[in-house]
Amino acid sequence: MNEIIGIIYLFLIFCLFGLSPLNIFHSRVGIFYSLRKSNFFYNLIINLNILLLFSLSPFKLIEYSIPIIIILIFFFIKNYFLLFKNFKSHISNTIFFFLVFFILSVQVASELNLGWDAKWFWYIKSLYYSDNQTFSELSNYVYNDYHPHFGSFMWSFFREVSINQHEYAGRLFYVFFYISGIFFITHDIFKSNIKNNTLFLLIIFITQKYLYFSGLQEILIFTTLIFMSKFFYYFINDRSSIYLFFILICANLLIWVKAEGVAYALISLAAINFISMLNLKQRLLINISFLFIIFFKILIYKFFQIKVNDQPYYFEYIINLDFETLFYKVKNILIYLTYYSFKNIILMCVPIIITLNYKKIFQNEYLKLITLIFLMNIIFIFSAYIFRDMEVVFSLKTTIDRIIFSSSGFYLVLIINEFKNFFSRYV
Amino acid sequence: MKKFISIHNNKIFYFISIILLIMIFFKTSFISNFNNVLKSNENERITKLYGYCKNESIGYLRYLKKKYNIKSNPKIINYVHTPPNKWAIYDVTAQNTDSTRLIILNYPGNEINLKLSYYKKKIYELNDPYFYSIISNLIGSLQIQNSIKENIDITFYLKDRSNNFQKLKTINAKKDKNTNDYIINQTFDDFKIDELRFFLEIDGLDEKSKVTIKLRNKYNLENFKIIDQYQNCYFVE
């Protein structure tokens, strides 16, 4: 029973990261006035970026984890105490959200199994923070090279603030973040709350797998890309620069979660530059800011003497690739990509939607953007395996399903919109 | 259709939502998970999942860590190829591996017997060669069912990254009259196996036969002092 109470307690702690303290900005300064109705998801992204800064600081986790929670509770009480009477309007959303979180969390607590890479290094990296080490000491860990730390940091942070401090407690945040991402893209599709909740449950039912919460970082990339794709959608519809800011801070999370996050961040940057409604000032700002966050990471890595990239990509290998090897690699990539695309319903839907709507590509800005992202993503997958100095079949067998899954976060909003268009003909 | 749905709109969606919730409930085996969390504590669940002295043997590792208050990171040798298991007892303050003590899990004895998989005519594959090249010193001998030949030629191959067979070496193996095994005595160090596939072509073996390869264990327990033992899991120095 102790562990069940622990799960409910963690849910409340996670909610704090969505509920406060953005209200300070929202109600007092008003700079986020143009955001769509719920602030919850924006808080979450901002607070995770704040946590990222703490993870790089020279302070030990124990010194700031509890103070952060206390500050969040303070703002929560201050900002929401008088608003509880309005809580009634959110009750069905909250019940569905909590039930899904509870079901998936109980599964994580029961199954416990960690993924291969989680056992290999992600969990060990989290132990550094749990054992009161800082980013500086973590940089001595041999597997810290080119495997960013932020996912592991969140694992230990939320483990630290949990009741039982069991290993899986930190992973429950991955569940919460994933559910928040799905909720974010489904909460305003229809006018009716119950329709949105039905869609939310449907997407959870289709996409959920225990493996994603086994300590692997793909779920964080997937969810962050979900957030980004929705911000793209809002930006195209509202043209408010604030969404560009959120795309930028999502990209910042991506590059600190996993090595390929840099590729997704660059794909997003390239795609943004193709948005025709972007004015020169916005274009300049977003490009400079993107470069800044990437250089900031490189600077931090250089300072702590961490290799920015230690993946098996060598210039010599690339220029010496012969036709026979190239053909063998391309053939296998095609086979495995096709096979795993059929297994991942999201990626399979994208070319179908693009083909069905090919006449609208140049009229519909969002469709154009996602088509570009899709093409760049496919190019990225091919180049990642062709230029990698590693046995290609082994590489494909062990990684391509995860690459397909994590990148499919880009497309869920497009699929939902298409579903809505189709659905609205009947309901 | 549209009219029907619009009349009963909310009720239908509440109904679908409940059905979906029930489906998620069953997809995740909620009842058995809930029961599991209520009935056994985290430690028991971990031992049940990873085994005490089998497979990853996390139960035994946790027991050792607690009993001997291990603050270093002793090398762990597991004779069952599983994902890495040092995470269960890893100490971040001890940067390097403790080379004085060893944890040996699922110890098979001095010899490791493995069945080779039939690949195609005369060619057999040793699965997981990289793992076995780490835990054994050399390929000792080969046992071929129903083979009466006194000598056979064995050629070793690796499949390179372009999927081509790369010939490594050919040896002539004589049959030992006592054991009926063909003696090879070939070290793995001569081959750079990495993550490539490893094959043996057995000359004169025209039909599919049952072939067992016998590897010599790199670690002999007689060379160590045993600190703790449970079944075939050992803590030695």
Interface residues (C-beta under 8 A of the other chain):
Chain A: M1 E3 I4 F96 L99 V100 I103 L104 V106 Q107 A109 S110 E111 L112 N113 L114 W116 A118 K119 W120 Y123 I124 L127 Y128 D131 Q133 E137 N140 Y141 N164 H166 E167 Y168 S192 I194 K195 N197 T198 L201 L202 I204 F205 Q208 Y210 D322 E324 T325 Y328 M390 E391 V392 V393 F394 R425 Y426 V427
Chain B: M1 K2 I5 S6 N9 N10 F13 Y14 I16 S17 L20 L21 M23 I24 F25 K27 T28 S29 F30 S32 N33 F34 N36 V37 L38 N41 E42 R45 I46 L49 P83 P84 N85 K86 W87 Y90 D91 V92 T93 Q95 R161 S162 N163 D194 E195 L196
